[in-house]
Every structure is written in structure tokens, then in C-alpha cells.
Amino acid sequence: MVSPAALIWPFLVVVLLWFVSTGLVAMLNHRLRQSFGRALIIAGVCAFGGLALLVLTSHSTEIWAIYTSFLGGLLIWAWHEISFLTGAVAGSHRDPCPESATSWQRFSMATMALIHHEMAIAMTAALLLSLAAMTANPAGAYAFALLAIFRLSSKLNIYRGVPNLSDELLPAHLEYLKSYFGPRKLAPSLVISIAAILGLALYFYYMAMRADTAHGGVQAGLLCCLSLLAALEHLFLAIPFRDSRLWQWALGEPKEHKEI
């Protein structure tokens, strides 16, 4: 059994990593377009560094190894985020949605606008989970897989329509994606998504409390907090709160993205 107090550190670590990593990704992707090559190089370093952390900690169940593996999964996720926000890996369709498009045409074009990014995430998640099945420390792989699920959920909800959307983090060269956003309304799917993610967080909390080992409790605690943050980000889509204000320190003054 693990006491609730033992989950304080996992929660603090996840919140800090979430706040700082999101801000750094936003900072890299709101520079002039000429710096995107540098951003992709940094993203590649993050990916290789994250993979190295997963490999180095794969057979260790020490507490530090759980945190390190979790960080590795986030670094690999940052690589995907930066590659998408720079436009390097997005989709084959990069035009705004025509106003005359039918529901199926809109869905098809929206899918093609993101297909390369979604396929890259799915393949990475499958690879990491398959490797995690043969290791004693799957924290990083589980974190990446959860982030993939939560991101897909938010994209589907935004496509259907949400009451509130802070799109300041979306760079100018991806403005065409806004034409695929749904109407500003509260759809039942968003409420269901929030409830489902909270249920998942409750499951991880239960697993943390019932863990027989310290590393098991820490891993479940990290995943629980990650789920709670995902539920919070989904909640931001439903309430009038500009969550981009949390990362204004990274965005700075708006800058025009210039073509090379």
C-alpha cells in the first residue's frame, strides 16, 4: 500500500514538466520561420535523448529510473510536437476547407491535413509499447501512449466543435487548420471525454494506492497526474479561459512568420 502523501512528488514533477515543456515548445515554434531548421535539430536531439533515457532505464525499477523513463517519453513527444508545429510533419493537404464542402469532404480533408503526424505518433507509440512489453520499466512508453490518446481526443473534439479554443499556440503557417475547427458549442462528446479521462485518472490513483512496490506507486502516480492535466486541458475547451496565458512568458510579443 502507498499513502496519498507519497504521490505529492510525482504530481509536482508532472505539473512542472507539463508547464515548462509546453512553454519551451511554444517558444521554439513562435520564432521567425528561418529558425525552424534549428528547432527541428533541437527536436531531433530531444528524440534521441528521450530514446536513450528509455533504453538506459528499461531494466531498472529504481525510483529515479521511473522518473527518468517518464521524462524520456515526454522528450520523444516534444519531437513530434515540434515537427508538427513547424509544419515539417503535418499532412498531405494544406489548404483551407472550402465553405461548400460536405460533412464527409470536410472530414476527409481534415484527416489528410493531419495524417502524416497521426501516423508518426501511432507508429512511435506502437514501437515504444512493444519495447516496453519486454522491459521492467515502461513508464516512458505508457506516458507517450497516454499523450497520444489525449491529443487524438482533443483533436476530435475541436473538429466537432468546442465552446472555447485558445489557438494562439498555432503558428501562422498552420492557420489553414482553423478552417476545420467545428462551431463554438458544447457537444456531448466533450463532456464524455472529460468524464472518461477523469475515470482513467481515478483508475491510476487506485493503482497507485494499491501498489505493492514504491516504483509501481510512483509510475501510477505519474500517469494519474498526466491524466488529470489532460482532463484540465479538455475542460479549458469548455470554459471561457484563455489557457495560452499560462505560456505568455514563452510566446512573448507576436511575430510575423516570414517565408524563407
N, C-alpha and C positions, 0 to 999 in steps of 0.2 A: 504493500500500500504506500502511496505517496501523498503527502499532505498538500493542501492547496497552496500553502506558503512557498513550497518548493517550485511552483510554476511562475513565481514572480520574475525570476531571471530570464526564463525563456520568453515570457511576454515582453519584457523590456527590450531584449535583444531583437525580437522580430519587429517591434514598433520602430526602433531606431534604424534598423536596416531598411525597412519599408520607406521611412521618411527620407533618409539620406540617399538611397539608391534611386528612388523616383526623381528626386531633385537633380542628381547628377546626370541621369538620362535626359531629363528636360534641358539641362544646361548644355549638353553636348549637341542636342538637336535643335536648339534655337540660336545657333550661330549663323554666320553667313554661309551660303551654300558651298563656298570654296573650302570650308573646313570639314566637310562631310567625309572626305577621304581620311582625314586624321581621326574622325570619330569612328569610322569603320575599323581602322587599325587598332584603336583602343578597345573596341568591342571584340575584335579577334583575340586580343591579349586576355580580355576577361573570360572569353570562352575557353581558351586553352588553360588558363589559370584555374577556372572552375572545374574543368575536367580533371586536371592534375590533383586538385583537392579531393575530388570524389574517389580517385584511384588510390591516393595515399592513405585515405581513411576508410577504405572499403572493408577492411577486416578488423577494424578496431571498434570496440564498444565503450571506449573511454568517453567521459562527458565532453571533453574538448573535441574529440573526433566527431561527435554528433553535431556540435555547433559548426565545426569546420566543413563537414559534408553539406549541411544546410546552406552555408554561405556559398559553397561551390555550385549548388543548384541555382541559387539566385544570380550568380555571375554568368552562368550559361543563359539564364533567362534574359539578363541585361543585353547579351549579344543579340538575341532575337529582337528585343525591343528597339535597339539602336538601328539594326539593319532594316527594320520596318519603317521607323520614323524618318530615316534618311532617304527612304524610297528605294534602297538597294534591293530589298526583297519585299515585294508587295503582291502584285498580281499582274495578269496579262492585260487587264482592261483598266485604262487610266483616264477615262473620260467621264464627265458628269452624267447622271441619269437623265435621259430625256423626259420631259414632262408628259409626253404621250405614251410612255412605257406602261405596259400592263403589269399586273402583280407578278406574274411569272417572269417576265422580261426583267423587271426590277430586281427580283431575287437572283436571277441568273447572272446579271451584270454585277450585282453586289458581291456575289460569290467569286466571280472571276477577278474582281478588283482586289481580293484578299487571298486568292487560292495558293499562291506560292508561299506566303507567310504561314498560312494554316498548315500546309503540307510539311513545311520545315519544322514547325512546332510538333506536329503529330509524330513525325519520324524521330525527332530527338527524344520525345517522351517515351516512345516505344523502345528506343535503344537504351535509354537510361534505366527504364523499368526492367528490361531483360537482363541488364548487367546487375541490377540491384537484387534480382532473384537469386544470384549466386554469391552475394556478399552478406556480411553481418551488420552492415551499416547503410541502410537505404534512405536515410533522411533526405539527402540532396535530391535523389530521384523522385521521392514522394512529394517534395516541395515543388519541383518543376511540374510534375503531373497535375498537382492541385492548381497551380497558377494557370496551366493550360485550360483546365476545365472552367475556372473562374473567368478567364478572359473570353472564352467562347460564349459563356453565359451573358456577359456584359455586351458583347457584340450583337448577339441575337436580340437582346432586349432593346438596344439602341436602334436596331433595324426596325423593330416593331413599333417603337416609339416610347419615349420616357418624358415625364414632366419637366425634368431639369437636366441640362447637359453642359458641363464646362468643357469647351472644346479649345481652350487656349493652348493646351499642350500639343495640339495637332499642328505641325508645321505648314507653312503656306503652300508648299508644293504638293500637299495631300488634301488641299481644300476640296477637290472633287469628291472626296469620300462623304462630305457633308450632305451631298445631294441624295445619298442613300439612307440618311437618318429618317426615322419614322416621325409621325406627328407628336407634338408636345402633349401627351396624355398619359395617364396612368393605366397601363394594361395589366390584366390579371397575371400575366406571365412574370412580371417584375416582382409582384408580391409573392408568388410561388417560389421564385428564385431565391429571394431573401430568406424565406422560411426554410427552404431546403438547405441553404448554406449554413444557417444557424443550427439546423438539425445536425449537420455534419460537424460543426464546431462542438456541439454538445456530445457527440459520439467520441470525438478525440479527447474531450475533457474527461469523459467516463473512462476511456482507455488509460489516460494519464493517472487518474486516481486509482485504477485497478492494477497498474503496472507492478510487476514483481521486482523489477530492477530499476536503478536510478536512470540508466541511459534510455530505457523504454519510456519512463515518465517524461524525460526531457524531450525526446523525439515527439511524443504525442502532444506535449505542451506547445512545442513549436508549431506543429500542424494545426492545433486548436486556435492559436493566436492568428495564424495566417488565414484561417477560415473566418475568424471574426473580422479581420481587416477587409476581407473580400465582401462580407455582408455589409460592412460600413460603406464601402465604395458603391455597392449596389443601392444602399439607402440614399447616398448622395444623389443618385439619379432620380429619386422620388421626391426629394425635399428641396426647397429654394436655398441652396447653399453652394457657393462657388468654391469647390474644393481646390481649384487651381491656386487660390490664395495661399494655401499651405506651402506652395513651392514658388512663391513670388521671388524669394531670395535667389532662386536658380534661374528664373525666366528673365529677370531684370527688365530693362526697357525694351519694348517691342522693336524688332529689327526686320528690315525688309530682306527677304531671301532673294539673292541675285543669281542669275544664271551664270554659269562659267563662260 
